[in-house]
Amino acid sequence: MRLYLDASVLVALVSTDPLTTRAEACLAAGTHLLVVSDFATAEVASAIARRVRMREMTEMDARSAFALIDALVVRVAERIATEAGDVKAAEVALRRLDLPLRTPDALNIAIAQRVDAALLTFDMKMAEAARALGLDVVPG
C-alpha cells in the first residue's frame, strides 16, 4: 500500500514535536511505500521556519530538520510533484462547502488521491474530510 505523509507527520518526524513518538510508531508498524509531495515538504519548510521566527527552534536545529526531511525523502519515500490538476481537484473539494477544509489540506488530499495512496495525517479534520472525499485514511 502507498502511504501519503502530510506535513503534520513529516514535521513530527524531523523535529522535536509532541507527536514525534507517534509518527515514528506509525511508520515502524508497517511496510508501506511512503509517498511525499513537493507541496508537503514546502509545508514542512514553512512550519520549521515559523518555529525559528517564534524562537521555538534554533537556526541550527532548523537546518538539521531540513537535512532530515531531504534524507527521508531520498532514502525511504517516493517524491511526488504537484500538478495543475491537483490544484483544480483541491478547488473542487473546497467548493463543496460541507467539508471543513483549508486549501493546503485539500491540495494534499488531491495529490494523495491522484497517486492512489492512503493518507497518514494527525489532523483529524483533514482525515474526516479525506474520508468524505473517498480517500483511505490510515489511523495515526
HELIX and SHEET records of a PDB file:
HELIX    1   1 ALA A    7  VAL A   14  1                                   8    
HELIX    2   2 THR A   20  ALA A   28  1                                   9    
HELIX    3   3 ASP A   38  ARG A   53  1                                  16    
HELIX    4   4 GLU A   59  VAL A   76  1                                  18    
HELIX    5   5 ALA A   84  LEU A   94  1                                  11    
HELIX    6   6 THR A  103  ARG A  114  1                                  12    
HELIX    7   7 MET A  124  ALA A  132  1                                   9    
SHEET    1   A 5 ALA A  77  ILE A  80  0                                        
SHEET    2   A 5 LEU A  33  SER A  37  1                                        
SHEET    3   A 5 ARG A   2  LEU A   5  1                                        
SHEET    4   A 5 ALA A 118  LEU A 120  1                                        
SHEET    5   A 5 VAL A 137  VAL A 138  1                                        
END                                                                             
